[in-house]
Amino acid sequence: MPNPPPPWHHLQPQEAVAQLESDAGQGLDEPGVRERLARHGENRLTERPPRSKWLVFADQFKSLLILVLVAAALLAGAI
């Protein structure tokens, strides 16, 4: 079984450009861009939906120290 080629980030710049079938001075031509977009899709990260403000607020009370301080404030308010 043949060895796979090394990852592009382990190569010399000229070798990486050749392996990625690009041109260091010009970049990709228009047909190359269209072909790679069709094959790989856009270069975007998937985004998580934002957390609700209620959960962000509730996260503030996960620390034991914060819970002790809230309990002390309630006790002081009751007295």
QUIQUIJO-V623182 format. One record per backbone hydrogen bond with DSSP energy under -1.0 kcal/mol. NH is the residue of the N-H (numbers start at 0). CO is the residue of the C=O. If there is no record, write none. Layout:
NH&CO  NH&CO
//
This chain:
9&6  10&7  15&11  16&12  17&13  18&14  19&15  20&17  21&16  26&22  32&28  33&29  34&30  35&31  36&32  37&33  38&34  39&35  40&36  43&41  55&51  56&52  57&53  58&54  59&56  60&57  61&58  66&62  67&63  68&64  69&65  70&66  71&67  72&68  73&69  74&70  75&71  76&72  77&73  78&74
//
